[in-house]
Amino acid sequence: MEQILVVNCGSSSLKFAIMDGSESPPLMEGIAERLGSEHSIITFKYDGKKHEQPLHENDHRGAVTAIKNWIDQHSDLDIKLVGIGHRVVHGGELFTKSVVINKDVLQGIEECSQFAPLHNPAHVKGIKESQALFGDLPQVAVFDTAFHQTLAADQYLYPIPMRLYREHHFRKYGFHGTSYRFIEQKLASLDETYGQQNTLVAHLGNGASVCAIRAGKSVDTSMGITPLEGLMMGTRSGSLDPSLLAFISDAEHITMKQALDILNKESGLKGISEISNDCRSIETAQAAGDDRAELALNMFASKAAKHLAAVATNLDSVEHIVFTGGIGENSPVIRSKICDRLKMMGIRLDQHANQMCPRGEISRISKQSSSAFAWVIPTNEELLIAQDTLALINRPETEQHR
C-alpha cells in the first residue's frame, strides 16, 4: 500500500508520521524535540511502543536523517513511501489550496515568512532537508491559511488605510484551516445534506479559534494576520485593545516586541489561572475550589461563545455546532460552559451525552429540542495532509501547482 510521510516542522521541533491515507492509525509516528539544543532527542512510536534516542545532529537535518535511517532499518515493514506532505502555517494570498512543491512554491513559502517568522522558515528547512535526503520523492505543502481564502473582502480586511493592504498585504488570514476542512468533510460524510448546511466549528486547544462554514466554505474565522487574534487561548491573550501593548511596554519598561511576547506566551489560561496553560490541570484545580481556575475557565468559555456568536452573523442560520481540538474533544466542562452562553441561539446540550461521549469518537451531544445539532468530532490534520498529498501526486503535472 502507498504511504506518505507527514512532516510538521516547528522552530525547535519536528513532528512526523507515516500514513496510508486511510482511517487506520499511523504505521509510525513521533517527534523530534529541543532542536538546536545539545539535549535534542527524537522519539519514535511504533507497534504500541516508544523508543527515544538522542539526536547526534541537533537540527532539522538531524531529525529528518534520523527518520530516514529508521525507515531504512525497518525494511521488514515493506514501507512504500510515495510522497511527503508538509504542514505549512502561512500561505498568505499566494496559496488557496495544497500544492506540489517546486522552486516557485518554496520561494512563495519563504515570502510568507514575514507573517510567520517562527514557523515558515522552519517549514522551509524541513522541506529542503527532505528534498536532500529523499531524492525525487514528490513533496506537497498543505497550508493552515488556505481554507479561509474564501472569505469576502468585508471580512478579511482590517479597518486601516487601504494602502497598508495594497502595499503590505496586512489582512486577516485565519488558521486551523486543515482542521476545519477535515471537520467539514467528516460532518458531510454523516449525512448527504450536512455538507450544504451552515456550521459553526470551535477548534479548542492550546491554540484556539472558531470558524463559520457555509456549504463547505469558510465565511469567517476568529484568528487574524497571526494566531494571536480572536479567542483567549493556552498562553495567548486573544483579541484586546491594541493600546494595551503600549501601556505594557511603558509600565514594564520593555520593548513592544517584549510586550507582544507577554501576550503570546504568558497570557490566556496560563496568565489568568497562574497555574498552567493546560486545561486539564486548571479543571482539576477548579474542582478543588481554586477561584483563579474557575475564573480562567469562565473567561475561556465566554470568549469562545462571543466569537462563535460573532462569526455566526455571516450565516443565515446555524444547523450544526462542532467542538474539536484537544479541549473541544475532551472537556465536557468547557463545552457545557460555552453552550450555556449560547442559549439565546437555541442551542441545548444533552448533559448526559456531553459527559459520557466516548473519547476519539464522533458524538452528538445536543438535545432533541436544540435549534442546532451539537457535535464532538475528533480532528485529524495529519490524515488530511496525507490524503491531499496522495491526491496531488497522482494528478497530471499541469494540475499540481497553484
PyMOL commands that set and color helices and strands:
alter all, ss='L'
color gray80, all
select helices_A, chain A and resi 60-73+75-77+103-114+120-134+146-150+153-156+162-168+177-190+194-196+243-252+256-265+268-273+279-287+291-314+325-330+332-340+343-345+351-356+381-393+397-399
alter helices_A, ss='H'
color red, helices_A
select strands_A, chain A and resi 3-9+14-19+28-33+41-46+49-54+81-88+99-100+139-143+198-204+208-214+217-221+320-324+363-364+373-376
alter strands_A, ss='S'
color yellow, strands_A
deselect
rebuild
show_as cartoon
